[in-house]
Amino acid sequence: MVSIIGVRFKDVGKVYYFDPAGIDFKIGDSVIVETVRGVECGKVAIANKEIDESKISSPLKSVIRKADENDLKTVAENREKEKKAFTICEQKIKQHDLQMKLVNVEYTFDNNKIMFYFTADGRVDFRELVKDLAYVFRTRIELRQIGVRDEAKMLGGLGICGRPFCCNTFLGEFQPVSIKMAKEQGMSLNPVKISGTCGRLMCCLKYEQDVYTSLLKTTPKVDAIVETPDGKGKVIDVNLITGVLTVTLNKSPNAAPHTYNVSDVKIIKDGQIRLDRSEIEKLKNLE
């Protein structure tokens, strides 16, 4: 077993493990640590705890110290510098006529590096821009192209549900979301219905997927052949959550369909949930 604390460097970001160096920390404490980007100030998201060494992929770096008032003042000053750097970088982008959108700027705690995050439709030759920025700020400059999901996470906003973006409020890391999930959950494959403000599949499709996967194992799918109390029939509609099936009976195919609970029927031949090529081609850019 090894003693660790978990540290976040953004309000809703990935948690990284560090060696507490014998110091007791509480959730919310600010700490100074060394990272691959340099010396950073983060907040404790996981207080001191023991975990199995097998869960640690590389040697832990030790916490340098608990942040004091001067450290917090430096962090606040850096936030102000980032605002000015953002304005300057936007001006430089315009001067160089680059097809890119600046999203965010971050100073490392020790001011040894400034990171500029941007989005663009394709590759951007920003070498001259980097030179200009390095001349202005006299420190290391890093420009990092990010995707639309990362942009949404950084900027925040309201989803189609009317609530703040999940990625900006509580999702530390993005989870894979697929068109198959939407299909299995019986959602309309209309891009407007299943994509978020970022233009990609809604992260919330992932939340209930385990439940739907479990229900699909015991619930007949559309086109399944089933034995009902009134005879054999074909499933034409399924409500996985309520367990209600709509069935057309073989003995009266032109009559109004009947509804049954999943517990009242027996599967003779199950149907399959498939995505045809046209659907995949139409929606592939959403994943």
N, C-alpha and C positions, 0 to 999 in steps of 0.2 A: 504493500500500500504506500501511496505517496500523498503528501499534503499539498493542496492546491487552493488557489482562489480563481474565480472567473472574472475577467475584465472586459468591459465594452468600451469602445472608443467613439461610438455614436449612440444616440438615444435608442435607436432600434437597429442594432447591428449584431454581427457575429460575436459570440463570447469566446475569448481566448484564455487559456490556462497559464498561470504563472506560479512560481514558487513564492509563497508568502514570506520566506526568509525569517520564520519564527515570529512574525508580527501578526497579531489578531486584527482582522478587518471585519467590518460590518457592511451589509449591502448599502450602497449609496456613497461609501467612502471614495474619495478621489485619491488615485495613486499615480506615481511616476514610475514608468517601466521602459525598458529598452525593447524596441521592436525592429523588424527588418527595415522599416522606414526611418528609424532613428529613435530618439528619446521622445516618448509620448505621454500625455496625461489622459487617464481613463477613469471610468467609474466601476467599482466592484459590483458585479451582478450576481456572483455566487460567493458567499462568505466561506471562510476556511472550512475545508472538508477533506476527508480521506477518500481516495479513489484507487482502483486497481491500476498498477503500472501499465498493464496491457492497453489501457485506454489512452495512454500518452504516446503519440507518434514520434516525438523528438524530445531531446533534453529540454527541460523547462528552464526558462530564464527567470532569475530572481527579481522580485520587486526592488526598485532602487530605494524608494522611501514613500511614506504617506505624504500626499500633497499638503503644503502649508499655504498660508494666506498669499505669500509672494508668488507661489506656483499658480494659484487660482487667478491672481491678478495678471500673470503672463498669459494665461489661457484667454481671459477677457480681452486683453490687448490684441492677441492674435485674431480673435473674431472680428475686431474692428479693422485690422490690416487686411483681412480676407475680403471685406466689403470694398475697400479701395482697390485691391488687386483685381477684383472682378471687373470693376469699371475700366481700369487700365487695359486689361486683357481684351475686353470687348472692343475698345478703341483700336487696339493693334490688329485684331481680327478683321475689322472693317478696313483698316489701312491696307492690309495684305489681300483683301477681297477673297477671303477663304470661306468656302461653303461649309461652315460648322457652327454649331450652337453651343455657347458656353453654358454649363449647367451649375457648376459649383467650384469653389476654390477652397483649398485646405492648406494651412500652414502646419508643419510639424511643430511640436512643443518647443524644440531647441532652435527653430527658425533656420535649420540647415537645408530645408527643402520646401518648395511650394508646389502643390499639385493642382493642376487645372483639369477638371472633368468636362468633357464635351460630347455631343452627339453629332453624327454626320451620316449621310446616306451611303457614302463609300469611303475609300481611303483618302486621307488629306495629307498633303506635303506641308508640314508645319515647321520645317527646319529653320526658316528665316524668322518665324514667329518666336521660336524658342530663343534664338539669339537675341532678339529685341527684348524679350522678357528678362533674360539673364542679365542684360546690360542695365535694365531699369532696377531690378531687385537685388543684384549682386549676390545671388545664391543659386543653389541647384534648382532647376526647373524640370518638372515632369508633366507632360500632357498625356492624358489617358482617355481614350475613346471608350464610351460606355454605351450600353443598350437602352432601349426605351423603358424596360422594367426598372433598371437602376435609376434612370432619370425620374420616374414616378416615385421611387422610394426616397430619393433625395429631396424632391420638391414638395411632395405631398399633394393632397387635394381630396375631392369627394368622389366616391364611386357611384355607380348607377343605383345602388341601394340607398344612397343618401348619407352613408357613413364615411368617415375618413378612410383613406386607403389602408388596407390590412398591412401592406408592405411597409408603410410609413408609421404604423402605430404599434404593431406587435410581432410581425414576422421577421425573425432575425436573419433567416436565409430563405431564398426562393426554393420552392419545391417543384419538381417536374409536373407539368400539366399537359394532358394530351387531348386530341379530338376524340379519342376512344372513350375517355371519361364522360364527355358531354353526351356522346351517343348512348352509353350505358345508363346514364341518368335520365334518359328520355327527353333531353332538351332539344329544342329546335336548333338546327345547325345553321341558323342565321348569324353571321358574324357580329351583327349589332347586339344580339341577345346573349352571346357567350364570351364576348371580349370586354376587357376593362377599358378604362380611359387611356391606358398606355397603348392600346391597340393589340394586345396579346390576350390569350385565354385568361379568364378570370382565375385568380389564385384560389378563390373559394370553391372551385370545382373539386379541389383536392380534399377538402374537409370531410365530405360525406362519402368519398369514394369507397372506403373500407366497408361501410354499411351496405352500399349498393352492390359491391362485389360479393358480399355474404348473401344478400337477398337473391341475387341472380343464380346462386347455386341451387336454390330450392324453389324458385318461381319460374313457371313456364314463360318463354319469350314469345314475342310476336311470331306468328306462323307455326307455333307448336301445335301438335295434334294431341288432344287431351280427352280423357274419359270423364264425363260429367254425370251428375245424377239423372240428367235427361238424355244421355247418350253421348256418342262421340262428336267432337267438334273441333274447330280451328280457332286459335286465339288471334284476335285482331287488334286487341289493345290491352296494355298492362299498366297498372298503377303499382309500382313496387312498394311504395311506402304504405299504402292501405292494404295491399294484398288482394285487390279486386281485379278480376280478369273479365274482359268482354269477349264472348265466344259466339261464333256462328255455328249452329248445329248442322250436322250433315243431313239429318232427316228433313230439315226445313231451311235450306240455304237462302231462300228469298225472304224469310220471315225476319222480324226484328231480332237483333243479337240479344243473348242472355248474359247476365252478369253472375259471377260466382266468386266465392272466396277461394284463395289458393289452397286452403286446407280441404276443400270439397271436391277437388279434381285430382286426377292421376295423369301424369305425363306418359304418353305413349311414344311420342317422338318430339324432342325439343327443337325449337327454332334456334337461329344463330343471329348474333348482332354483328353486322358487317359494315365496313365503310367501303363504298365503291371508289374507283379511281377518280371520278369526277369530283366527289366530295373531298377527297384527300388533296387534289390539286387546287381546289377552290379555297381550302382553309389552311394549307400548309404554312402560310406566312403568320398564322396566329400562334403557333406553338413556340 
